Amino acid sequence: MLKRTNARISAVQGLYQWHLTDQDINLNEVELSDFILEQNKSQGSIDKNYGEKILKGVLQNKNQLDEQMRPFLDRSIDALNPIEYAILRVGIFELLFCTDTPYRVVLNEATELAKILGAEKSHRYINAVLDKVARQQNLAEKQKNQQSKNEILLADQNNLNINPQIQESAEKLASSTPLPTPKFQEIPHNKEKDADPTSSNQEPLDEFSIIKQFFTRNTYSRRDVTLGIGDDCALVTVPENYELALTIDTLIEGVHFTKSTHPEALGHKALAVGLSDLAAMGATPAWATLALTIPTPNTKWLTQFSQGISNLLEKYKVQLIGGDTTRGEILTITLQLHGFVPKGKALRRDKAQVGDKIYITGTLGNAGLALQARLGKVVPTQEVLSHINRSLDWPQPRVLEALTLRPLAHAAIDISDGLIADLEHILIASKVGAAINVDSIPISNFIKTTVGHDEALTIALTAGDDYELCIVAPDHAPIESVLSEFDCPCTFIGVIEENQGLRCCRSDGTPFSPKSKGYQHF
């Protein structure tokens, strides 16, 4: 869960700082609770007890933890990067002493943290060391009977005995979510000198070798796919009494992303935006097709790009079943996502009703601020920049949250073009109006410390690229309590009204008019 993710961040941050200052920590003098909360100021909700457990446990057992990692290091412990050292200690402590957490979750959390904070490719080193420690402890055998509930929800869809209310599945899946960036980032993850798909310093690749090398071998396999990549069409089985949900998105270099965007992040985002569309409909993701136009094939770029896609395919149990690769002057990525939803149960835009409450998940505006920074319109601090860049490049679709909310909500939409623009789509389709309190919109401190309050509100309301959910549900629906089980922030922001149009007001009732209404493609 995100609360535990933030607990790990705080623990790693403390260990890192103490290591650099060479402090001899006396547990009797350290107020662990206050320290954990202090380190977590910029991260949001946190499992404070878990953070205390990790930090205290690492300090009390540091010699044992070091002995566990020592046989699997290719260098002395003193030669380890301080951040990598802290991540390894936290990961090994969880493997040995937090046996309720699946060892693969521990490896995923540590690997994602290393991707953000460590040196180039350090995440692979972290993963390899922790994997060897887990093997030595025989953790795979010990945990093999602990069935992952997210497999029930997202895999083996043929039997369709799906219970979207299973909270444990979401908690386990959410625990592998990439980590928010703490304030002590050393090396940005997107520094690649030759990650340019237009450069070519290797043997030329043709269309079919690209497909085979980077996509055919690198995809999750589903039982409901009769025929996947390799023929004129793919063949899939749509479950009986379910409707097929289809969505497609195109990303173009210079329009939707910059040339410097890390290819792994680009692959992740290209798939994530489609998954977010399926989430907005309450659909279970199943299959994907990819159309890729590149100027000149580059092995390193394709390797990283396909890895970004593969990670999300595996996480959400989606199979890449086909597509097309072509040569063109501009890098263009088109991903079509397919999913299914019980007949008549989709969260459509035209089902909002007068009196419904309006909610949004997460916080808004970080991605929009990051885009403004890249365009040179604002100059955030390095701490702010490292965090908001993560929001822009690595959006996290609310898939499991949406599946759970499907029986409770009337309508939903994902926030891609800005809250105002996207909410108005619901209002127009449902022929209703709405009033929202803009002061209730959750905005991170990163935006508030970079621009003025009104400008922060405008960014949160109009910038887009958040890929959070806007949910419209009956007054009695327990939306907030359900999402709290997922450790998903949820905020009530307004109500659906009979008079058409959207009214934005401050807490005191005065109207608020942002400078723009949202992203426009033309």
N, C-alpha and C positions, 0 to 999 in steps of 0.2 A: 504494500500500500504506500501511497505517497507520504503518509505520516512516518513510516519506517524509513523511506528513502531520505527524508529530511533529517531523521535521526542519524543515519549513516553519514550524511554530509557534515553535520555538526561534530560528530565524533572524529571524522577524518581531519576536519579543520583544526580541532584542538590538538590532535597528535602532531599534525604538521607544524603548527606554530610552536609547540613545546620542543619539537625536535630542532627547529631552526635556532631557537633561543637557548638550547642546551640546558633547559630547566630540569631540576630534579624534583619531580612532582611528589608532594606529600599529600596522600589522599585525605588525611585528617584536616587539611587546610583548604582543600579545594571544594568549593560549593558547586557540586556537579549540576544540580538542577538549574541554578541561576546561569551557569556557564553555558549549558546546552541551549537555554532559551535565548541568551545573548547572541550566540553564534547563529541562531536560526531566524534572526529578525527579518531578513530579506527573503525567506523561503516560504513562509506560510505555516499551515498546520503541521504539527509534529507529534510523534509518539515520544514524549519526553522520557517516560520510564525506560523505553527501549534504548534511547540515546544514552541515558545514564548507565544502563546495563552494559552497553558496548564499551563506553569510555572507561568505566571502572574496571570492567573485565579485562580489557586490553592491558591497562596499567598493572593490574594484579598478576597477569599471566604472561607478561611480555617475553620473559625468557623461554617459556614453553612454546609460545607462538613462533619465536625466532628459530628454535630448534626444529620445529615442524617444517619451516620453509627452507632452512639452510641446505638440505640435500638436493633441492630442486632448483637452486639458483646457479646461474652461470657466472656469478661474480660474488665478491664478498658482500656481506650485509652493509658494511660501511660504505660500499660503492653504490648502493641503491639510491635512486632519486628519492628525496624525502617524501614526496607525495606518493610515489609508488610503494614505498616502505609502509606508509600509514595505511594505504588501501589494502595491502597484503595482510597487515596485522588485523585489521578489522574483518577482512574476509575469512581468515583462518579462525579467528575467534568465533565467528558465526558458525563456521563448519563444525567446530568442536563443541561449542557450548549452547548453540541455539538450534537444537535438533528439530524443533517444530517448523523451521524454515527449510523448504526443499533446497538441496545443495545446488541445484541448477539455478534457482532464484538468486542464491548467494553469488554464484559465478557471474550471472547476468548483471546484477547490481554493481559488482566490483568492476566488471569489464566496461560498463557504460560510464562509470565515474572516471576510469582511467582514460577513456576516449576524450573526455572533456578536459581533464586536468593534466594528464601525463604528457610525456614527450611523444614524438611520432612513433606509432606502432607499439607504444607501451601497453595498450590494452590487450594485445595478443600475448605479451609476456606475462601480464597479470593473470590472464585466463589460463595460460598453460601451467603456471605454478600452482594456482588454486585447484585446477583439475587434477594435478598429480597428488596434491595433498588429499583431495576427496577420494581418489582411487586408493591411496594408502590406507585411509580410514574405512574403506569399503562402504562408502555412503550410498552408492547406487544400489547395492544389494539391500542395505538396511531400509531404504526408502522406496523400494520397488512396489510395495503393496499400498503405498499411499497414492490413491488414484487422483489425478489432477482433474478437478471439476470443470476447468475450462475446456477440457477435451469433450465433456458431455455437451457443453454449450455450442462449441464451434466445430468439432470434428464428428465424423461418422453421422452425417446428416441423413443418411438413408433411412434410419429407423425413426428419426424425428420424435423421439421421446425427450423433447427438450423442455426443461423447466427454467424459463428465464429469470425466475426469482432466486436461483441459487446464488447466494452472495459470495460464498467461499471461492467460486470459480473466478469471479471478478477480482477479488482481493489478490489471488495468486497471480493472475495475469497482470494486474496493475502493478504488482511488485517488480515486474521486469521492465517497467517504463523507464526510458532514458532519464537521467537525473537532471534537475535544474542546475545551473552553473553557480557554484559558490564564488565568493569574492576573491579567492586567491589563485585564480587560474594562471598558470605559467605560460603554456604554449597553446595558442588557439588551434582548435582541431582542424580548421579549414586551410592550413598552410600547406599547399602542394605546389611544388615548383613546376611539375610537368603533368598536371592533371587536366590538361587542355585536350579535348577530343579532336581538335584540329591539327595537333602536332602528331607526327608519325615517325618513330625512330625504331620500328621493329618490322618484321616481315608483314607484308600486306594481308589484311583479312578480307575475305569475301562475305557476302550476305549469309551464306549457310554455315560457314565456320563461326561467325559471330553468334548466330542463333544457337548452334550446338555448344560452343565453348562457354558462353556467358549466361544463357537462359534455359536451355533444355535441361542441363544437369543441375541447375540451381533453383529448383522449384519444389514446393510442397506438393505431395500427391494425395488426391482425394478419390474415394471409392465411386463417387457419382460421375467421374469423368470417364467416358467410354473410349474417347480418342482425344489426345491432347496435341502438343506441338508436333508438326511433321507432315500434316496432310493439308488439303485445300481448306477444310473446315474442321473445327473441333466438334466433338459430340459429347453432350452432357445430359444428365437425367434430372429434370425438374421434379421435385417431390409432389405427390398427389395432394390436391387441395391447397397448394401454395401458388402464389403469383411470382413471376420473375421480375426482379427490380434491376434496371439497367441505368448506368450513369457513365459519362465520358468527360474527360478534362484534357486540355492541351496546355502545355507549358512551352513558351518560346523564349529563347535567349534574347536578352535585351528588352523584353516586355515583362516577363514574369520572374526572371532571375538574372543575375549578373554572371559574367564570364568567370568570376573568381569563386562562385559557389562550389563548395566541395561536392564532388560527384556522388559520394555515398549519401550525403544529405539530400541531394537532388533526387536520387532514386527513391529515398524514403518519402520525400514530400510528394512526388508525383503519384505514388500509391496512396499516401495518407489522405489526400484531398478527395479521392474517389471513395475511400472507406468512410470518410466523414459524410459524404452524400448518402451512402447506404445507411449510416447510423441515423441520419435525419429522418429516414423513412421507417426506421425500426426494422430494417432488413438484415438477415444473416448473410455476411459476405461469403462467397463461394469460389468464384472464378474471375480471372483477369486476362485481358489481351493488351498487348503493347505494340504501338507503332513508334518507331524510333528513326528520326532523320538526323544524320550526322555528316559533317563536312568530310572528315577523314577518320577512319577507325584508329583508335589508340588503345592498346591493350591495358595499360594501367588505368586509364579513365573508365573503360568498360568493366574492368574487374571491380572497381570501387562502386560504380553506378549500380551494377547488377547485385552487389552485396547489399546495398541500401534497400533495394526492392525485395531481395530474398529474405532479409530479416523480418520485414513486415508480413510477407507471405506466410512465413512460418508461424509468426506470432498469432495471426488471425485465421490460420488454417485455410488459406486461399491458394488455389493452384493457377499458375500461369499456363494458359491453354493454347495460346497462339498469338499472332500479330504480324508485323511487317517491319523490315529494316530497309532504309533507302539512303542514298546519298543526296545531300542538299547543301545549300550555302549557309543555312542557319540551323543550329541545333534545336530540334523540336521534339518534344516528348508528348505522346498521346496515350493515355491509359484508360481503358474501358473496364469498369467493374460490374460484375454480375452477382446478384444475391437473390434471396427469396424470402417471402413474408407470407404468413397465413392470409388466405383470401379475405378481403374486406377489413384487414387489421392494420394496414399501413398507416403511418403517421403522415397524413397528407396535409398540404397547406390550406385546403379549403374546408377544414372541419372545426375551426375555432368558433366558439360560441360566446355570446354576450354573458358577462359575469365570470368568465374564465380568468385564471391568474396567469401571469407571464413570468417565466423564470429564465435565467441564463446560468450555464455552468462556467466554472473557472473565472479567470480575470480577462479583461479585454484591453487591447491597445499595445501590448509589448511588441508584437510583430509589426504593427504600423509604425511604431517609433523606430524600430530597427531599419525599416525601409527608408524612413526619412533621414536617418543617419547615413545610410549608404548613398542617398542622393545629395548629401551635403547640406541638408536643410537644418539639422540640429547636430550638436557635437556633445554626445553623452560622455560621461567618464568611462574609463576602461571597465570598471566593475559593472556599470549599467550595461555597457555594450556587450559584454560577454554573456550576460543573462538574456537580453532581448534578442540577440542573434540566434540563440537557441530556440526561442519561440518562433522566429520567422523560418528558420531552416529545418526544424525538427518538430512540426506540429503533431499532436497526439490525438487521433480520432477517438470519439467517445462511443465506441462500438458496443461494449457490454452494458454501459450505462443505458444506452438507448434501447437495447433489447429488454432490459428490465422495466423501463418506463413505458414501453409500448402498450401494455394493458391499462395504464393509468392516464395517459395523456390524450388530448384530442388532436393536436397538431404539433409539428416541430420543423425546424429548419437549421441548417448549420450556418454559422456566421463566417462567411467568406468574403463578402463585399462590404461588410460593415453592418452593425446591428440595426441602424435605422433602415437602410436599404433592404435588408433581409426580412426584418419584421414587417415592413410594408408589403412584401410579397404575400405574407400570410393574410394581412388585412384585406388586400385587394381580392385574393382568391376566395376568402370567406365572406366578403362583403360586410365587414364590420370595421370598427375603429378601435383605438386603444389610447390609454394615457399611461405614460411611464414617468417615474421619478428619476431624473438623471443623476441626482446625488446618491442614489442607491447603487449605481453601476460600480461593480468592483474594479478598481484600478490599482495596479501595483505601485509601490513607492518608487520604483525605478522611473516611471513616467512623471510622477509628481515632483521628483527632485530634478528633473531635466527641463520641463516646460511649466508654464503657469497652469493654474487649476482649470480655467476655461479651455485652454488649449489641450490639456490632458483629457478633458471630457470629449472634446471634438474628435481627438484621435481614437478614443475608446468607442465612440458611437459610429464613426464613419470609415476608419482606415481599413478594417477587414483583415483577412489572412489569419484570423484567430482560430478558426475551425472548432470553436466551442458550439454548444447547442443552445438555441432559443426554444423553449418548451412552453406550450400553451396547454393548460390542464384545468379540470374542474376545481372549484374552490376547496372541495373536501379531499382531493387527491394528496396522498402523503409524499409529495415529490422530494421535499428537502430531507425527510427522514430516510427515504429509500436511498438517495444518493449519498447520504452520510455513511452508509455501509460500504460504499465504494471509495471512501475518502475523496469524494469529488465535491469541491466547493459548489454551492448552489445558492443563488440569490433571487429573491422575489423582487421584481422591479416595476410591476404595473398590472393593469387589468384590461380586459377586452370590453369595449363599449359599443353601444348601438350606433351612435353617430360615426360615420366613416371618417377616416383620416387618423393620423398619428399626432398626439399632443405630447410634447416634451416639456416637463415642468421641473422646477427646483423644489426642494423640500417645503419651502414657504409658499408654494403655489404659483410663483412667478414663472412665466414661460422662458424656455431656453431654446435658442436657435443656433445650431452649429453652423460653421462656415460652409460645410458641404454636406451632402446626403449619403455619400458612399462611392465606392469604385464604379466607374463606368467603362465598359470595354470599348465604346466608340463615342 
